[in-house]
Amino acid sequence: MMHDTATPERRHAYALASVLAAALSLTACGAKSQTPAPAAPLTPVEATVSAGALRGYVEDGVRIFKGVPYAQPPVGELRWRPPQPIQAWTGVRQAQAFGSDCMQNRVSWDDTQTKLPTSEDCLSLNVWSPANAAKAPVMVWIHGGGFVMGSGSQPVFDGAALARRGVVVVTFNYRVGRFGFFAHPAIDAEHPDEPKGNYGLMDQVAALKWVKANIAALGGDPDRVTIFGQSAGGASVAQLMLNPEAQGLFRQAIAQSGGGRDVWPFLAADRPGKASAESIGVAFADKAGARNADAATLRALPASKLVGKLDLLNMEEATFSGPIVDGRLVAGSPVEGFAAGRQAKVPLLIGANSDELGIIPGFLKGIFAGKLIGQLGLPEDRLMAIYGDKSSLNADLPSDATFVEPAHALAGLAAKSGQPVWSYSFGYVIEAKRKDWRGAPHSGDLGFVFDNLGKLKDQPTAADQAVAARWADTWAAFAKTGDPGWARYDVASDQRMTATNTGSAMAPTPQRIRALGALRDEKTGR
């Protein structure tokens, strides 16, 4: 099977969407000011996990444990190594405050991030559990941020509202940027039997292993775990379904706006004319003054050099690979893996927002669509035949190509393999933004999934809150039963749950999405 054309922009489509969502419009509905309220006395609660005792707290009927380490700090000799098992501690460890975010740049235009310190010592997780829960279903959240930013502690990911629905919610940090995704011949040769490069993805597996081993002590059922994530987190969900190291660690999956056709660089130079992750790592080392360096010298580089100027507006493609096709944890794109039937055959809820990149300013739509057409390598005349006119092409192709059609493709492939699949399109827009948005943009669903609209800047109406309550109910129901409450996806009927400002109902996937998918499959020979 042929690989889809991959360019740096294609590899980082989820990062581009996050930039647009945050920089162009979501600053109007980002996180509220994080100025802390006066601290109220906490009601402590204790639990014992494999490494020792924890002291969290109870708030409004929810047990909360924050900043719990799930692996050793990946510092010193453990930088660019797979996560190592956490060492036991003595006494009772305080778990009432979030741990540090992983190393990253903070940008002024994105106020959805936390104000927490950043550190290489960042592999911690947070748990929200119903106060009297025992063997409750578990939802493990994987944050987005283009694999260069984000954390499990962002305000909108607070798990209390979901936990009050009878589920245990876990969020966690994983290494991002060059700390999480880096390949170099000196590093790769050091431990030949270890997986290479995708340290952030390895962290995700380590967090799931911690949940499997410990969540029962915190009220959860280790055999009823649902993984869910959005953007880069949604892409991670798809890859975890294909990752042999993750098999048996979850029973269900939810992929929100995760793409699926993106092709990441290969570890080594086995594709003529394509930059490998190792060659990109060498370029970074050279630029950092570590030409021909050994592993020890690379690990001694200051953290500030590794962070560089990397963020969602500056992906530094020449010296940052992002996630890597290593042939062990990652064998290719999700579409390729699902087409081969290699994914975990678990209940899957998958979809995207109705207007993922629709917030691109009008004067930029044509420019962006033109670049995207070149990157996709698809004939413009055939695309015009699908979309009808230039205006529609410019308005809809960016969202369709990056997120909507890949989600549709994965749903179809999963359904053909016999696994239960549910497809959706989320298009509800809070009333305060309806003059600005024609549909739900990238990340516009997060406050609804977590029922946390009150943590965003725009004041939600009663109607907005009602939709958030229903959407969070749906996600919790899927975690509990493996069924969101609507008809399973069927390739022949091609129906998906479609949420709009006027209600939710099953509706057929638009013809343009089906036609775009057929054209892309024709190009790749699938």
N, C-alpha and C positions, 0 to 999 in steps of 0.2 A: 504494500500500500504506500502511495506517495505521501510525503509530508506536505502540509499546508505551508505556503510561503511564510517565512518568519522574518520580521525586522524588529529592531528594538522597540519601535512604537507598537507593533502588534503584540510583542511579548508583554508589554506593560499597559495593555488597554484598561485594566482595572485601576491602575494608578492614574491614568489620564482622566477616567471618569470621576475618581475621587477628587482630583484637582478641580475639575469643572464644578462638581457639586459643592465643594467647600468654597472655592475662590470666587465663583461667579454668583452664587445665590444662597447657599446654605448658611452663609454668615448671618443671614436674616432669621434662620431658625436653628442655629447651633446651640451649644450648651449655654445655660444661664451662667451668670457670674458664679465662680466657685469660691467666693468669699465665705469662709466657714461660719455657720451659725454658732451661737454660744453652745458649748458642749454641755449636754445633759448627762447625768450619771447613767452609765451603762449597766445593764443587768448581765453579769458574767455567766458564761456557760462553758463547760469543759468537755472535751472529747479526747480520746486517745487513738492516734493513727500509728502506722508501723514504725515511724521514727521517734515517737514520743507523744507527750500530752500537749494539748492546745487549749488556750483560753480565748474564746470568742465572746460574743454577746448576743442577747436576744432583743429584738426590736419589733414591736407591732406583730408579734406572733411568728417571727422568723428568726431562726438561729443563723448567725453570720460569723464566718471565719475568713479573715482577710490575710493576705501576705503569707500564705502557707507555702514553704519551699517544696517543690516536687523533684528537684535534682540539685546536685552540687553547683555552686557558683561556677560558671564557665570562664574562669579567669586564669591567668598565668599559663601553666602547661595545659589547661583544659580549654583554652581558647581554640576554636576550630577543632574540637573533638566532639564526638557524640555525647549527649548528656549522660552524666554518671549518677548512679543511685545516691539519693540523699543520705547523709550520715545521721545516725541517731543523736539526739540531744538529751541532756539530763534536765530534770525539773519540768516546769510547765512553760511552754513557749507562748508568748503573747501573740495573738492573732486577731487584733482589733483594729488594725490599720493596714492599708494597702502597702505592698512592697514597691520598690522603685520600678519605673518603666524601663524597658530595654533601651540601650543607647540609640539615639536618633536626634535629628534636628527638630526643634519646635519652630513653627512658622506663624507669623502674626495673623495671617489670613484664615487660619483654621482654629476656631475657638471650641471645637468639639473635643479637643485633646485634654488631657489632665494637666494639672500644675505640679505633678509629682516630680521628684528628682529622677534623673536617668543614671543608669549604672550598668556595667557588665554583669553585676550580680543581680539578676532580674527574673530568674526562673521561679516564679511564684504563681499561686492560683488563689481564687476566692470562691467561697461556697455560701449559697443561700439555701436554707433548708427549712421546710415547715417545722414548727417547734416540736411537734410530737410525731414527726415522720418516722416510719420504719419501712424499709424496702420500697421507698417511693421511686417512681421513674426519674431518670437523671437526664438533664439537658446540658451538654458541654458546648459552650460558645467559642468560636474561633474568629477573632477580630480581623477586620480588613485594614487597609492602609498601604496597598501596593507593595507589601513586603519590605517597606522602608520606614513605616511609621505605625502608630497605634498601640493600644494596650487593652488588656482585659479590664482595666479600671476606669475606663471612660464613663462619665456620668450616665449616658444613655443606656449603658449595658448593666446598670444596677439590676440585680436579679430578684429583688424582693417581690415585685408585683407578680412575676411568674411563679415564684415559690408559693405565694398565697393561693395559687391554683392547684397546689398539691404535687408539685414537682421540685426536685433538687436542681439548682442551677449552679454550674461551674463556669467561671471565666478564667483565663490564664494569659500570661505573657509568653511569647516565644521570640527568639533572637531575630532581629530584622537587620536590613542593610548588609554591610560586609561582615558583620559579626554572625549573621545567620546564613549567608549565602556567599561562599568564597571558595575558589579552587586555585591551587598553585602546585606545580610539580613537586616542590620541596615538601609541602604539607601532605600532598596526596601519597607520596612515597614513604612517609614516615610510619604509617600503620596500614600496611597493604590490605589487611583483612577487614578494616572498618569501612562503613559507608562514607562517602566523600561529599563535600560541598554543600549539601542541603541541611545545614545544622538547624535551621529554623523548623523545617519539616520534621526532623528528628525530635526536636523539642515537643512538637505536637503529639507525636506517638508516646513520648515519655509521660506527658501529662495524662494521656488516656490510660497508660499503664498504672499511673498513680491512682486514678479514679477507680480502675478495676480492683486494685488492691485495698483501697482505703475508704471508698465512699459509703460502705455499709456502716462504718463507725459514725458517719454524719447523717444517717437516715436514708441513704439511697440504696437502690438495688443495682449491684454491679452488672447484672445480666439484662438490664433494661436501660441502656444508655443510647441516647440520641445525640449525634453530633450535628451542629448547625452553625452556619457562618455566612458572611456576606462579603462580596467583592473578592479581595484576595483570600478572605476566609472561606467564601463559597468555592473558589478555585481549590483551596486546600481540602475542603470536604470531598470534592470529586477525586482529588489525588489520593486521599486517605482510603477511598473506596477501592482504589487500584493498588495501594501500597501493601505488599505482603506482610510487612512488619505490623500493620494495623489490624489485620484480620482477627476477628473474635473480640475486639475491644469495643465495638458498638453494635447495636442491633437495628438502628434506623438512622436516616440521614436527611438533612434539609440543606439544600444549596440555593442561596439567595444571590442573584446577580453575580454569578461566579464565572461567567464565560464558559469556555470548554474547548475552543478551537486554537487557543494560543499555544505556540510551540516554543519551548524554552531552549536555550543553547545546550549543546552536548558538552559533556565533561571534557573530552579530549578532541583533538583536531582530526575527526574522522569524516568530516564533510568538507570537501574542497570548496574554498571560497567563503566558508562560514566561520566566523569567530567562535572559538571554543571558550568554555568557561575558564579553562586553564590559561589560555592566551590572554583573556581579559584580566585575570588575576596577575599575570606577569606584567601586563601594562600598568596596573595599579602599583605593583611593587616598584617598578622602575620609576614611576612618577613620584612615589613616596621616598625615593632615595635608597631603595633596598634592592638594587639590581643584583641578580645572581645570589640573593640571600638564601641562607638555610632556614629551616623551620624555626629555630630559636630566635633568629634575628627578626623574622616576620612577626612572631608572637610578642616581641619586645616593642613593636611599633606603638606609639601612643594611641590611645583610643580616639583622640581628637582627629588624628590623621585618617583613621578608618572611617569615622563619620563623615569627614570632609564637608562638602556642601550638599550632600545627598538629601533630597526630599522629593515630594510628589511633583514639584515643579522642575526639578533638576535630577533626573534619573542617572546622570553620568554614565551613559551606555558604554562609553569607551573603556571605563574602568570598573564597572559594576555589572555583574552578570544577571542578578536576580536568581530565582530558582533554576535548577539545572537538571537536564536529562542525564542521569548518572547510570542508567541501565540496571539499577538495583532497586532503589526506592521509587524512582520515576523512570518510566520506560518510554514516555511520549506524551502526547496531548490526551486529555480525557476522551475526546471523540474517538481517537484511535483505539484507546483501551476498551471503551464501551463497545465499539464495533467488533472487537475481537472477543467480547464477552468475558473479559478478565476482571470486571468489577465485582465487589461484594454484592450478592443478590439480596439486598436488604430493602425494606420499604423506603421509598425515596419520594420526597416532596421537593419539587424543583420549579423555579420560575425566575421572573425578572420584573422590573418595574416598567410601566407603560411608556415612559418617555425618558429613558436613562440619561441620554446626552442632549435632550431637547433644550436644555438651558444654555446651549452655545448661543452667543449673541447672533442676531440675524446677519450682520455683515461678515461674520466668520463662518457661517454654515457652509457656503459654497467652497471656501478654501479648505475647510476641514474635510468635507466629503470628497473633494478632489484628491487630497492626499491619501485618504483612506482607500479610494478606488485603486490608486497606484499600489498601495501596500497589499491589498487583497489580490491583485493580479487578475481581476475579473473584467470581462469586456464591458465597456461603458454602454454600448448600444443595447446589450442584453439587460443590463441593470435598468436602463431607461425604459425598456419594455415592461419590466416588472413594476416600476414605480410610476410610470405614466408621464411624468413631466419633471423638469429639473427642480422645481420648488419642492415637490414631494420627495424626490431623491435626496436633496440636501437636508431636508427636515428629518427624514426617517432612517436613512441608511446608517448613520453613526450609531444610533441606539440598537437597531436591528442587528448589525453585523457584529458588534462587540459583545452583547449580552443576550438579547431577546432570541435571536435565531440559534445561538449555541445551546441555550437552555432547552429550546424546542428539540434540537437534534439529540441531546442527551436523553431527554424524556422518551423520544421515539426509540432510540437504541436500547434503553433499559427495558421498555415495554416489550420490545421484540425478543429480548432475552428471557422473558417470562417473569421478571420481578414486578412487584406491585409499585406503581408509579402514580403520582398525582401532580398535575401541572397547574400553574397559576400565572396570572398577570395582575400585578398590583398597580392600580391607577388612581387611588384615592388621594386627593390633595386637600390639606387642611384649608379651612375657609379663608384664613388670613392670606394665603398665597395664591388664590385662584385667579387673581388678576395678572399674576406674573407667570404662572406655570400652566401649560395645557395638559400636563399629566404628571405622574409621580417621577421625579428625577432619581438618579443614583443616590442611594442612602436614604431616600425619602420614606422608606418603610421601617426604619430602625425603631423610631419612637412608638410605632404601632406594635411591632413584634414583642417589644419589652413592656408595652403599656406604660411608657414613660414620657408621654407628650408634655407633661408638666415640667420636665427637666430641660425643655427646649425654650428658645427665646420667645417665639410667637405664642400668645395665649390661646390655647385650644378652646373651641366651643364645646357645648354639650354633645353636638353631633360628632365632632372629631373624637371626643373621648369615647363615645359609644362604639365607633368603628375600631378604635384601638383596643377596647375591651374585647370585641368579637374576634379581632385578629390574634390577640394574645391567647384567647380561649382556644382558638384553632390550633395554634402551635403547641399549646399544652395538651390538647386532646390527642394530637398526633404522637406526642411523647408517651402518653398513657396507653393508647390503643393501637398505634400504627396506622391510623386512619384519620384524616383531617375532617371528614364529614361530608365529602362530596364524591362524585363518581370518579373511579379510577381512570387514568389516561388510557385511551385506546387509539392506536395509530389510525385505524380506519375512520373513526368518527372525528378524531383530532379536536376534542373539546377540552377546554381548560376553564378553571374558575377565574372569572374576570371581575375584579373589584373596581368600581368607578365611583364617582361622586353621588350617583343616584342609587347605588346598591350593588349587590354581588349576585352573579348568576353564571351558569355554565354557558360558554359561547365558543364558536369555532375559532381556531387560530387563523389570523388574517392570511389571505392567499399570498400576499407578498412575502410573508415569512416562509411559507412552504416553498415558494418559487426560489427565494434566495438560498435556502438550504439545498435544494436540488442543484442549483448552479454551483454551489461550493463543493458538493459531493462529486459532481461531474468533473470539476477541476482536479480534485485530489484522487480521482479514480476509485472512489468508494461506492 
